[in-house]
Amino acid sequence: MALGMPWRSVQHVYFDDLDALNILHNMRYLLFMERARGELFNALGFRWQDDFVHNPDKYHVVAAHEIKYLAPVRGEGEVAVEIAPTHLGTSSLVLHATVESLDGKHLYADGTTRLVRLDPDTNKPCPWSQPFRDKLQKLVRQTSGT
């Protein structure tokens, strides 16, 4: 399956996502990025509900988040999250994400997430599976140089 990069997800901003100043709460940006990542993995065939035999790579953790808040999202509505892998290591994966207006004219946040695959028995880093590597490496190459 060929997926366009970056992966684009539309997220709805609800009243309960807003702080007292009617601004999107800073933690919600990370939630929107997490949801977009889940949608990307599902589109690649790596579904959370699959058992470890079919999706051993679901045993991973977030090792780091870095986010820059560039402009506030004010009020309810929709935002676009664009996400793309930028590095695939032996046991790590770095994803770049932006949160922006649907028309792309306003960039609200820019960030990265680093995931690390763990061995379920030892909880130590271990290599991503070959099917995961095959699908993700193509997307990393596709996004390099952009």
Backbone as a ProteinNet text record, in pm:
[ID]
protein_1_A
[PRIMARY]
MALGMPWRSVQHVYFDDLDALNILHNMRYLLFMERARGELFNALGFRWQDDFVHNPDKYHVVAAHEIKYLAPVRGEGEVAVEIAPTHLGTSSLVLHATVESLDGKHLYADGTTRLVRLDPDTNKPCPWSQPFRDKLQKLVRQTSGT
[TERTIARY]
84.1	0	88.9	61.1	136.7	60.1	126.1	65.8	138.7	62.6	125.5	184.4	294.2	357.6	366.8	344.8	312.1	168.3	144.9	10.8	-68.9	-192.2	-274.9	-396.7	-419.5	-532.6	-605.3	-735.9	-815.3	-865.6	-837.7	-878.1	-975.5	-1078.2	-1176.7	-1138.2	-1144.2	-1122	-1258.9	-1277.2	-1403.1	-1389.9	-1502.6	-1505.3	-1415.3	-1417.7	-1339.2	-1190	-1147.9	-1006.4	-948.4	-1034.3	-993.6	-971.1	-880.5	-858.5	-953.5	-935.9	-1025.7	-1018	-911.1	-895.7	-945.9	-1013.5	-1067.4	-955.1	-840.5	-724.5	-705.5	-669.7	-643.2	-535.7	-566.8	-473	-347.8	-232.2	-104.8	-92	-147.1	-135.8	-218.5	-318.4	-403.7	-327.4	-227.8	-148.1	-83.3	-28	33.7	-70	-188.2	-295.6	-331	-342.3	-374.8	-264.3	-137.7	-26.2	-29.7	-63.6	-74.3	-185.7	-298.8	-409.7	-369.3	-299.9	-255.5	-158.7	-68.8	23.9	-51.8	-150.9	-232.6	-303.4	-354.8	-420.4	-320.7	-199.1	-96	-61.6	-37.2	-3.8	-117.6	-241.2	-355.7	-357.8	-333	-332.7	-222.5	-114.1	-4.2	-31.2	-140.1	-175.6	-129.5	-78.6	-33.7	-139.3	-231.4	-346.2	-322.9	-359.6	-339.2	-412.1	-529.1	-607.5	-550.5	-457.8	-395.8	-306.9	-297.1	-211.9	-64.4	24.6	168.2	222.9	159.5	205.5	188.6	75.7	46.9	102	122.5	174.6	269.7	388.5	482.6	535.8	524.9	578.9	491.9	374.1	290.6	348.3	443.9	509.6	624	587.2	684.2	643.4	736.9	710.4	752.1	695.3	740.1	862.8	975.2	1099.6	1119	1061.5	1077.4	970.6	927	842.9	913.7	914.1	959.2	855.3	810.2	706	731.3	707.1	715.2	574.7	525.1	394.4	416.9	362.8	393.3	282.6	159	44	-71.8	-157.4	-267.7	-380.5	-440.5	-566	-675.3	-762.7	-867.3	-1004.2	-1074	-1211.2	-1223.3	-1347.8	-1377.8	-1360	-1343.4	-1327	-1240.9	-1174.8	-1090.7	-949.9	-854.4	-715.6	-664.1	-559.8	-494.9	-365.6	-341.2	-214.5	-146	-23.8	54.4	171.3	191	293	368.4	499.7	582.1	704.9	747.1	870.5	991.7	1086.8	1207.9	1333.1	1322.4	1437.1	1386.5	1440.2	1410.7	1541.7	1563.1	1682.7	1653.5	1744.5	1725.3	1604.7	1597.6	1486.4	1410	1448.9	1382.7	1319	1223.5	1154.8	1126.9	1164.5	1136.2	1031.3	929.2	821.5	815.2	800.7	782.5	634	581.1	439.4	418.2	317.1	273.5	124.1	81.5	-61.1	-83.6	-177.4	-198.6	-345.3	-377.3	-514.1	-542	-668.7	-705.1	-653	-649.1	-600.9	-448.5	-380.8	-234.8	-174.7	-256.9	-205	-150.3	-190.3	-148.7	-85.7	38.6	109.2	100.8	36.7	15.4	124	171.1	272	355.1	478.4	572.7	644.8	651.1	713.9	765.6	835.1	883.3	852.2	839.7	821.1	920	987.7	1077.1	1017.5	993	942.4	1056.4	1049.2	1146.9	1071.8	1104	1044.5	1108.8	1027.9	1076.9	1046.3	1133.6	1108.9	1008.9	896.4	794.3	840.3	942.6	990.6	1092.3	1178.8	1286.2	1262.4	1170.1	1146.2	1269.8	1356.6	1476.4	1454.2	1520.5	1504.9	1540.2	1462.5	1486.5	1450	1495	1469.8	1321.3	1283.8	1151.3	1143.6	1024.9	1007.4	1038.7	1069.8	1101.5	981.9	858.9	745.3	728.9	748	738.8	848.2	971.1	1084.3	1059.5	1011.3	988.8	890.8	781	679.5	724.5	789.3	829.1	949.3	1045	1165.8	1130.9	1033.8	990.8	939	869.7	813.6	920.7	1023.1	1134.3	1206.3	1233.9	1300.1	1215.6	1085.6	995.4	994	1016.3	1010	1145.5	1254.2	1385.1	1403	1465.5	1491.6	1375.6	1267.5	1155.2	1151.5
-117.5	0	124.3	212.8	337.6	445.1	503.5	611.6	740.6	847.1	977	1025.6	1095	1150.7	1300.3	1376.2	1328.9	1278.1	1188.6	1138.4	1253.6	1272.3	1384.3	1332.1	1387.3	1350.2	1476.9	1475.2	1589.1	1556.1	1645.5	1627.9	1739	1701.8	1800.7	1855.6	1986.6	2054.1	2074.8	2013.1	2024.1	2124.7	2162.9	2258.2	2212.8	2083.8	2036.1	2024.8	2053.8	2061	2199.3	2294.7	2434.1	2471.5	2566.1	2616	2733	2796.9	2905.7	3026.6	3037.1	3147.6	3113	2995.6	2948.7	2911.9	2868.1	2826.6	2676.1	2609.2	2465.6	2438.8	2350.5	2316.5	2252.6	2289.4	2244.3	2092.3	2016.3	1870.2	1809	1878.9	1825.8	1813.1	1896.9	1886.3	1747.6	1702.8	1569.8	1460.7	1477.6	1380.5	1372.8	1485.4	1486	1418.1	1441.2	1375.6	1224.5	1182.5	1038.9	974.8	1042	988.4	974.8	1075.1	1068.9	953	931.9	818.7	686.5	673.6	552.7	529.7	635.8	623.8	580.1	636.3	597.2	449.5	404.9	264.5	173	212.1	132	123.5	235.9	237.1	147.1	132.5	44.7	-101.9	-128.3	-265.9	-308.9	-215.3	-247.3	-197.5	-287	-249	-286.8	-195.1	-215	-338.3	-368.9	-481.7	-617.2	-620	-746.3	-799.7	-932.1	-991.8	-974	-1012.4	-992.4	-1073.7	-1184.6	-1263.9	-1184.2	-1114.9	-1037.3	-894.4	-841.8	-706	-697.7	-757.8	-752.7	-611.9	-523.7	-388.4	-297.9	-344.1	-259.7	-247.6	-332.4	-322.8	-222.1	-95.1	13.6	123.4	212.1	322.7	453.5	561.1	693.9	725.6	746.1	778.7	929.2	1005.2	1150.7	1218.5	1331.9	1424.6	1559.8	1625.4	1764.3	1840.9	1951.1	2026.8	2176.1	2248.5	2394.7	2445.8	2527.7	2589	2722.4	2734.8	2850.5	2954.6	2909.3	3000.6	2928.9	3000.6	2934	2893.9	2779.9	2740	2795.1	2875.7	2939.2	2884.1	2832.4	2788.3	2651.3	2606.2	2476.3	2481.3	2364.9	2355.7	2236.2	2243.4	2133.4	2183.7	2094.8	2120.1	1999.5	2020.4	1911.2	1875.5	1746.5	1698.3	1625.3	1666.8	1597.8	1531.7	1403.4	1325.6	1239.8	1229.2	1149.4	1098.6	975.8	925.9	994.9	1031.9	1097	1013.5	914.5	827.9	693.4	586.1	450.5	385.4	369.1	301.8	154.4	87.7	-54	-75.4	2.3	-12.1	118.4	224.2	353.1	401.9	490.2	553.1	696.4	790	931.5	976.5	1041.6	1094.9	1246	1316.2	1461.2	1488.7	1583.8	1617.7	1766.7	1812.5	1951.1	1953.2	2056.7	2084.8	2218.7	2220.8	2342.1	2358.6	2473.1	2496.2	2403.6	2376.3	2285.6	2334.2	2465.3	2519.1	2529.9	2496.4	2500.3	2639	2739.2	2876.9	2912.2	2837.8	2869.2	2745.5	2757.3	2650	2676.7	2584.9	2603.6	2537.6	2420.7	2348.7	2261.5	2239.1	2157.7	2069.3	1939.3	1853.1	1721.9	1650	1516.3	1422.1	1297	1190.4	1080.1	1029	914.3	795.6	689.2	563.4	463.4	373.7	265.7	135.3	39.5	-94.2	-168.5	-237.2	-312.8	-461.1	-542.3	-685.2	-704.4	-773.5	-785	-864.9	-947.5	-1025.7	-950.5	-872	-804.9	-654.8	-598.2	-453.6	-375.1	-437.5	-372.6	-348.3	-246.3	-220.8	-343.5	-362.8	-471.7	-422.8	-490.7	-443.7	-448.5	-353.7	-357.6	-482.5	-535.5	-652.8	-615.9	-715.6	-689.4	-631.9	-682.6	-619.2	-470.9	-438.1	-298.4	-215.9	-267.4	-197.1	-175.2	-279.2	-269.2	-157.4	-149.1	-47.2	92.4	103.7	235.9	291.2	205.4	256.1	323.4	270.4	333.5	474.8	493.8	624.7	722.6	674.6	760.7	812.7	724.7	766	866.8	843.9	931.4	1072.1	1084	1215.2	1283.2	1211.6	1275.2	1379.9	1489.4	1596	1690.8	1673	1764.9	1864.7
0	0	0	-90	-96	-19.9	76.5	153.6	121.9	110.4	92.1	223.7	212.3	331.3	314.5	417.7	551.2	559.5	655.4	683.6	742.3	695.5	741.5	814.5	931	1015.4	1056	1049.8	1096.1	1236.4	1329.4	1468.8	1506.8	1581.8	1624.8	1762	1775.5	1902.6	1966.5	2082	2155.6	2269.3	2324.2	2435	2550	2581.6	2695.6	2665.5	2541.7	2506.5	2536.5	2568.6	2583.1	2728.8	2749.8	2885.8	2912.3	3025.2	3065.1	2972.2	2893.9	2799.8	2659.7	2647	2519.3	2421.3	2476.9	2398.1	2416.6	2308.8	2315.6	2420.3	2515.2	2623	2563.9	2617.3	2559.3	2550	2642.5	2637.7	2524.2	2477.8	2370.7	2239	2217.3	2095.3	2088.6	2201.2	2205.5	2182.8	2240.2	2218.9	2070.7	2004.8	1862.2	1781.1	1819.3	1750.3	1772.8	1894.2	1925	1841.2	1831.2	1751.7	1605.2	1553.2	1413.9	1393.5	1490.1	1480.8	1480	1564.7	1566.4	1433.8	1374.1	1243.8	1136.9	1140.8	1045	1061.2	1183.6	1206.4	1162	1188.7	1141.9	990	923.6	776.8	720.4	795.8	753.7	788.2	859.7	895	1032.2	1112.6	1248.3	1345.9	1379.1	1461.5	1607.3	1695.9	1838.9	1890.2	1835.5	1885.3	1842.9	1747.7	1706.3	1817.7	1827.1	1929.2	1891.4	1982.6	1961.3	1845.1	1812.7	1698.1	1569.5	1557.1	1436.5	1441.5	1561	1574.4	1693.9	1681.1	1793.4	1820.2	1722.5	1736.4	1820.8	1857.8	1942.6	2083.4	2117.6	2247.9	2235.4	2245	2237.2	2334.5	2361.1	2452.1	2385.7	2435.7	2395.4	2479.6	2414.3	2484.3	2496.7	2404.4	2409.6	2324.4	2373.3	2297.4	2300.6	2188.3	2184.6	2105.4	2159.7	2091.6	2108.7	2001.7	2003.2	1975.4	2066	2048.5	1978.4	1860.5	1776.7	1772.7	1783.4	1782.8	1849.7	1920.2	1989.6	1894.9	1925	1861.8	1952.7	1897.2	1978.2	1940.3	2039.6	2022.6	1958.1	1951.2	1891.8	1740.5	1680.8	1536	1501	1388.1	1343.2	1313.2	1337.1	1302	1225.3	1148.8	1076.5	1149	1159.5	1211.9	1097.9	1067.1	965.6	1034.8	1003.4	1072	971.4	991.4	900.6	975.1	946.4	1006.7	944.9	1030.7	982.3	1007.7	1095.8	1125.1	1175.6	1120.3	1167.7	1205.1	1335.7	1384.8	1409.3	1472.9	1503.1	1592.8	1701.1	1794.5	1816.1	1746.3	1765.5	1635.6	1651.8	1539.4	1579.4	1493.7	1518.4	1417.2	1468.9	1386.8	1405.1	1294.3	1297.7	1280	1355.7	1344.8	1353.4	1281.8	1292.5	1319.8	1387.7	1405.8	1338.6	1245.3	1165.4	1131.4	1074.2	1027.7	909.3	884.3	775	640.8	621.4	493.8	488	598.9	602.4	616.8	637.3	646	783.8	887.5	1023.7	1087.5	1128.1	1197	1346.6	1419.4	1562.1	1647.9	1602.4	1680.4	1588.3	1630.9	1555.1	1656.7	1629.2	1728.3	1673.2	1759.3	1727	1842.9	1807.6	1905.2	1871.9	1974.7	1955.2	2028.2	1951.5	2005.7	2014.9	2111.8	2124.5	2141.2	2056.3	2064.1	2180.4	2260.4	2374.9	2359.6	2416.1	2427.3	2541	2518.2	2622.6	2745.3	2730.5	2844.6	2929.5	2865.3	2937.8	2957.1	2879.3	2877.3	2836.4	2760	2705.7	2556.5	2500.9	2357.7	2273.9	2169.2	2074.7	1935	1830.5	1693.6	1655.4	1571.6	1510.4	1423.2	1403.6	1317.4	1172.4	1092.5	951.6	874.9	895.6	825.8	861.2	987.5	1030.8	963.8	966.1	904.3	755.5	687.7	543.3	510.1	584.7	555.6	596.7	711.9	760.2	685.6	649.8	582.8	450.1	379.3	253.6	278.1	389.9	420.9	466.3	535.8	576.5	453.5	358.8	235	159.5	157	84.4	143.7	275.6	339.1	346.4	320.2	333.6	223.8	262	165.8	147.5	224.5	211.2	323.9
[MASK]
++++++++++++++++++++++++++++++++++++++++++++++++++++++++++++++++++++++++++++++++++++++++++++++++++++++++++++++++++++++++++++++++++++++++++++++++++

